């Protein structure tokens, strides 16, 4: 394929300026390649952005993606990123009412405090010992699996050998995670806290035969070789701003407001047709890396689309005048909300919510989890807000598949938000509504996003935050050497839908860049 007259030629064109596209751009540009990034929006970052969603309020929130676990330090180091994360001293707090009194489970703050919290909730040490054994096992798996994410895909047997623990392999890779949870833990609340890592943006039961929940669980416990989920200092936009700066510094050209509309390739050279508000152009390249969903890739190349994807989460952003007081007066709200605050996420509650949603109804008691970014990193708030004690809350709801919003997205959103906040209020000594800040026009500072909202805003297929079901981090039929390959030799997928994609990791961007460099 020869370039048309007037066409600009690059070594690589990257379609989409989300964090993975920016990672790929920076790696390729630093390797001396000429790189063009085409981003349809007027800004880079994709879902990993910071915005001020409330009129006249100086609060810069991580509007979509909000915590960091899967981003390898190798990528931060390689690209010289001025980006930091902070750990959370509290892992989680889960309120519950037992024997007519409010109590809960606080995990973190040191081994002694965690042990005592388990004993108060369960009446003994058995659940805590089971917790230590289970997460000791997942920690070993994390140490062995995480480093493979930025290497060529291992085979299943190679990865199994790397894990080196048949019991762990069976528990995580072969049988539904519910089997292990029910065998190892007796307390319903503890079981639920463990299971939630398998349900983030994933509509599945603990015993789903597809093992979707296992794959989601795996990616949520291997990050950094520890499974820790850290707070991005400055908000998620600080990461993508640093990535864009690194790509530009290395020579990449980033064209915002330019939407790719077609990719034509003969396997050796490709042409990408793109449009802006006032023009259309063509960029030719040896490589095209697509930082978009598999559905979008198929639309660009004219290939048959993959199976439809479906998201299953509610994302709510709030700004508070103050943190609410808890009914469980033994816990400081500043600790309870600093980690992951689990709501209606007992094991049976999760099963009931899944069954209700699977039958076509919004869960009556929607499960969700909350955390307060500003307790760990107040830099996202203006000085005046910090001095007045304002705090952010980020809520992520589970078991809300996109199909439930198809008939009336606005009505279903309002109903779900109301019932979700009611579940939170059940554990508060004051209503969350009374704690909400007001924007410049007197409106409460709260916004909610359904899967259909995410599809509209970010083109996430069906609102799926992973672009499709997560894949095992090993080779399967047709996955290619790096897990980014497509039906076209010089077109690579560097978005969340790649093998080992999902989450804010940069892994697909790194791997697509490595695959492109190997082809040269």
ZALOMI-706433 format. One record per residue (C-alpha): x negated, y negated, z negated; residue in three letters. Coordinates in steps of 0.5 Angstrom, whole numbers, plus 2048, in hexadecimal, padded with zeros to 3 digits. Layout:
REM residues N
XYZAla
...
This chain:
REM residues 520
800800800Unk
7FD7F9802Unk
7FF7F37FFUnk
8047EE802Unk
8017E7804Unk
8017E37FEUnk
8017E87F9Unk
7FD7E87F4Unk
7F97EE7F2Unk
7F77F07EBUnk
7F47F67E8Unk
7FA7F77E4Unk
8017F47E3Unk
8047F57DCUnk
80C7F57DDUnk
80E7F27D6Unk
80B7EE7D1Unk
80D7F27CAUnk
8077F47C5Unk
8057FA7C9Unk
8057F67D0Unk
8007F17CCUnk
7FC7F77C9Unk
7FB7FA7D0Unk
7FA7F37D3Unk
7F47F17CEUnk
7F17F87CFUnk
7F17F87D7Unk
7EE7F07D7Unk
7E97F27D2Unk
7E77F77D6Unk
7E67F27DCUnk
7EC7F47E0Unk
7F17EE7E3Unk
7F77EF7DFUnk
7FE7EB7E0Unk
8047EC7DBUnk
80B7EB7DDUnk
8107E97D8Unk
8177E77DAUnk
8187E37D3Unk
8157DD7D2Unk
8117E07CCUnk
80D7E67CBUnk
80E7EB7C5Unk
8147EF7C7Unk
8177F27C1Unk
8117F07BDUnk
8127E87BCUnk
8137E37B7Unk
8197DE7B8Unk
81D7D97B4Unk
8247DC7B4Unk
8277D77B0Unk
8287D07B2Unk
8247CB7AFUnk
8217D07AAUnk
8197D17AAUnk
8197D87A9Unk
8167DC7AEUnk
8187E37AEUnk
8167EA7B1Unk
81D7EA7B5Unk
81C7F17B8Unk
8167F57B6Unk
8147F47AFUnk
80F7F87ACUnk
8087FB7AEUnk
8068027ADUnk
8048067B4Unk
7FF8007B6Unk
7F88037B6Unk
7F37FF7B3Unk
7EF8017B9Unk
7F37FD7BDUnk
7F27F77B9Unk
7EB7F87B9Unk
7EA7F97C0Unk
7EE7F37C2Unk
7EB7EE7BCUnk
7F27EC7BAUnk
7F37E77B5Unk
7F97EB7B2Unk
7FA7EE7ABUnk
7FF7F27A7Unk
8007F279FUnk
8027F979CUnk
8087F9797Unk
8077FB790Unk
80E7FE78FUnk
810803794Unk
817803793Unk
81D80278EUnk
82380678FUnk
82980478AUnk
82E809788Unk
83480A783Unk
83381077FUnk
837812779Unk
83B80B77AUnk
835807779Unk
83080377EUnk
82A80677FUnk
825808785Unk
81E80A787Unk
818806788Unk
81280978BUnk
80C80578BUnk
808800786Unk
804806784Unk
80480D783Unk
80680D77BUnk
80C80877DUnk
80E80D783Unk
80E81377FUnk
81280F779Unk
81780D77EUnk
818814781Unk
81981777AUnk
81E811778Unk
82281377EUnk
82281B77EUnk
82081C777Unk
81A820778Unk
81382077CUnk
815825781Unk
818820787Unk
81181C786Unk
80D822786Unk
81182478DUnk
81081D78FUnk
80881D78EUnk
808824792Unk
80C822798Unk
80981B799Unk
80281F798Unk
80382379DUnk
80681E7A2Unk
80081A7A0Unk
7FB81F7A3Unk
7FF8207A9Unk
7FF8187AAUnk
7F78187A9Unk
7F781E7AEUnk
7FC81B7B4Unk
7FB8147B3Unk
7F48137B7Unk
7F78187BDUnk
7FC8127BFUnk
7F680E7C2Unk
7F38147C5Unk
7F58187CBUnk
7FB81D7CAUnk
7F98237C6Unk
7FD8297C8Unk
80282C7C3Unk
7FD8317C0Unk
7F882C7C0Unk
7FC8287BCUnk
7FE82E7B7Unk
7F78307B6Unk
7F58287B5Unk
7FB8287AFUnk
7F882F7ADUnk
7FE8307A8Unk
8038357AAUnk
8088337A5Unk
80782C7A7Unk
80882E7AEUnk
80E8327ADUnk
81182C7A8Unk
8108277ADUnk
8108297B4Unk
8148307B4Unk
81A8307B0Unk
81F82A7AEUnk
81C8257A9Unk
8228277A5Unk
82082E7A3Unk
81A82B7A0Unk
81D82679CUnk
82282A799Unk
81D82F797Unk
81882B794Unk
81D826791Unk
82382778CUnk
82681F78BUnk
82A81D790Unk
827816790Unk
820818790Unk
82281C796Unk
82581679AUnk
81F812799Unk
81B81779CUnk
8208187A2Unk
8208117A4Unk
81A8117A7Unk
81D8167ACUnk
8238117AEUnk
82080A7B0Unk
8238097B6Unk
8258107B7Unk
82C8137B7Unk
82B81A7B4Unk
82D81E7AEUnk
8278217AAUnk
8298287ADUnk
8298267B4Unk
82682B7B9Unk
8238267BEUnk
81E8247B8Unk
81F81D7BAUnk
81F81C7B3Unk
81881F7B2Unk
81581B7B7Unk
8188157B4Unk
8158177ADUnk
80E8197B0Unk
80D8127B3Unk
80F80F7ADUnk
80B8137A8Unk
8048137ACUnk
80380B7ADUnk
7FB8097ACUnk
7FA8107A9Unk
7FE80F7A3Unk
80580D7A5Unk
8058067A2Unk
80A8017A5Unk
8067FA7A4Unk
8097F37A5Unk
8067EF7ABUnk
8037E87A8Unk
8077E37ABUnk
80C7E77AEUnk
80C7EC7B4Unk
80B7E67B9Unk
8047E57B6Unk
8027EC7B9Unk
8057EA7C0Unk
8027E37C0Unk
7FB7E67BEUnk
7FC7EB7C3Unk
7FE7E67C9Unk
7F87E27C7Unk
7F37E87C7Unk
7F67EA7CEUnk
7F57E27D0Unk
7EE7E27CDUnk
7EC7E87D1Unk
7EF7E57D8Unk
7F67E87D9Unk
7FB7E37DCUnk
8027E37D8Unk
8077E17DCUnk
80E7E07D8Unk
8147DF7DBUnk
8127E47E1Unk
8177EA7E1Unk
8147F07E5Unk
81A7F27EAUnk
8177F87EEUnk
8107FC7EEUnk
80E7FF7F4Unk
8088047F4Unk
8058097F9Unk
80180C7F3Unk
7FB8087F4Unk
7FD8017F5Unk
8037FE7F2Unk
8077F77F3Unk
80C7F47EEUnk
8117EF7F0Unk
8137EA7EBUnk
8177E47EAUnk
8177DE7E6Unk
81D7D97E6Unk
81A7D57ECUnk
8167DA7F0Unk
8157E27F2Unk
80E7E57F3Unk
80A7EB7F4Unk
8047ED7F0Unk
8007F37F2Unk
7FC7F87EEUnk
7F87FE7EDUnk
7FC8007E7Unk
8037FE7E4Unk
8047FF7DDUnk
80C7FE7DBUnk
80D7FC7D4Unk
8147FD7D4Unk
8198037D3Unk
8198097D8Unk
8208077DAUnk
81D8007DCUnk
8178047DFUnk
81C8087E4Unk
8208027E6Unk
8197FE7E8Unk
8168047ECUnk
81D8077EFUnk
81C80D7EBUnk
8228117E8Unk
82380F7E1Unk
8228137DBUnk
8288157D6Unk
82B80F7D3Unk
82880D7CCUnk
82C80B7C6Unk
82A8077C0Unk
82D8087B9Unk
82B8027B5Unk
82E7FB7B2Unk
8287F67B1Unk
82A7F07ACUnk
8267EA7ABUnk
8287E67A4Unk
8257E07A1Unk
8267DF79AUnk
8267D9795Unk
8247DE78FUnk
8247E678FUnk
82A7E978CUnk
82A7EC785Unk
82B7F3784Unk
8307F7780Unk
82A7FC77EUnk
8277F677AUnk
8217FB778Unk
81E7F977FUnk
81B7F2781Unk
81E7F0788Unk
8187EE78AUnk
8157F578AUnk
81B7F878CUnk
81C7F4793Unk
8147F4794Unk
8147FB796Unk
81A7FF79AUnk
8207FE796Unk
825804798Unk
82C803798Unk
831809799Unk
82C80D79BUnk
82D813796Unk
82C81A79AUnk
83481B79AUnk
83581479CUnk
8318147A2Unk
83481B7A4Unk
83B8187A3Unk
8398127A7Unk
8368167ADUnk
83D81A7ADUnk
8418147ADUnk
83D8107B3Unk
83D8177B7Unk
8448177B7Unk
8458107BAUnk
84680C7B3Unk
8418077B0Unk
83F80A7A9Unk
8438087A4Unk
83D80779FUnk
8388057A4Unk
8308077A2Unk
82B8027A3Unk
8247FF7A0Unk
8227F879EUnk
81B7F579DUnk
8197EE79BUnk
8137EC7A0Unk
8127E579CUnk
8117E8795Unk
80A7EB799Unk
8097E679EUnk
80C7DF79CUnk
8097DC7A2Unk
80F7DD7A7Unk
8137D87A3Unk
8127D07A3Unk
80F7CD79CUnk
8157CA79AUnk
8197D179AUnk
8137D4797Unk
8137CF791Unk
81B7D0790Unk
81A7D8790Unk
81D7DA796Unk
81C7E1799Unk
81E7E579FUnk
8217EB79FUnk
8217F07A5Unk
8267F67A6Unk
8267FC7AAUnk
82C8007AAUnk
82C8077ACUnk
83180C7B0Unk
8348077B4Unk
8348097BBUnk
8358057C1Unk
83B8087C3Unk
83F8067BDUnk
83E7FF7C0Unk
8408007C7Unk
8487FE7C6Unk
8477F87C2Unk
8407F67C0Unk
8417EF7BDUnk
8477F27B9Unk
8437F97B7Unk
83D7F47B5Unk
8417F07B0Unk
8447F67ADUnk
83E7FA7ACUnk
83A7F47A9Unk
8407F37A4Unk
8407FA7A2Unk
8387FA7A2Unk
8377F479DUnk
83D7F7799Unk
8387FD798Unk
8337F9796Unk
8377F5791Unk
8397FB78EUnk
8327FB78BUnk
8327F3789Unk
8347EF783Unk
8367EA788Unk
8387EA78FUnk
8337E9795Unk
8387E4798Unk
8377DF792Unk
82F7E0793Unk
82F7DE79BUnk
82C7D879DUnk
82F7D37A1Unk
82D7D07A8Unk
82D7C97AAUnk
8347CA7ACUnk
8367CD7A6Unk
8377D47A8Unk
8347DA7A4Unk
82D7DC7A7Unk
82F7E37A9Unk
82F7E67B0Unk
8307EE7B2Unk
82E7F17B8Unk
8317F87BAUnk
82E7FD7C0Unk
8327F97C5Unk
8307F27C3Unk
8297F57C3Unk
82A7F87CAUnk
82C7F17CCUnk
8277ED7C9Unk
8217F27CAUnk
8237F77D0Unk
8227FC7CBUnk
8268027CEUnk
82C8037CAUnk
8297FF7C5Unk
8248057C3Unk
81E8027C0Unk
81A8077C2Unk
81C8077CAUnk
81E80E7C9Unk
81E8147C4Unk
8178147C1Unk
81281A7C4Unk
80D81E7C0Unk
80681B7C0Unk
8048217C5Unk
8048237CCUnk
80A8267CFUnk
80C8287D6Unk
80B8227DBUnk
80881D7D5Unk
80181C7D8Unk
7FA81B7D5Unk
7FC8157D1Unk
8048157D1Unk
80580F7D5Unk
8058127DCUnk
80B8127E1Unk
80D8157E7Unk
80880F7EBUnk
8018107EAUnk
7FF8097E9Unk
8058077E5Unk
8058087DDUnk
80A8077D8Unk
8078037D2Unk
80E8027CEUnk
8118057C8Unk
81480B7CDUnk
80D80E7CEUnk
80A8147CAUnk
8088117C3Unk
80C80B7C4Unk
8118087C0Unk
8108037BAUnk
80B7FD7BAUnk
8048017BCUnk
8017FF7C2Unk
8008067C3Unk
8038067CAUnk
8008007CCUnk
7F98037CAUnk
7FA8097CDUnk
7FD8077D4Unk
7F78027D4Unk
7F28087D3Unk
7F680C7D8Unk
7F58067DDUnk
7EE8067DCUnk
7ED80D7DDUnk
7F080D7E4Unk
7EB8077E6Unk
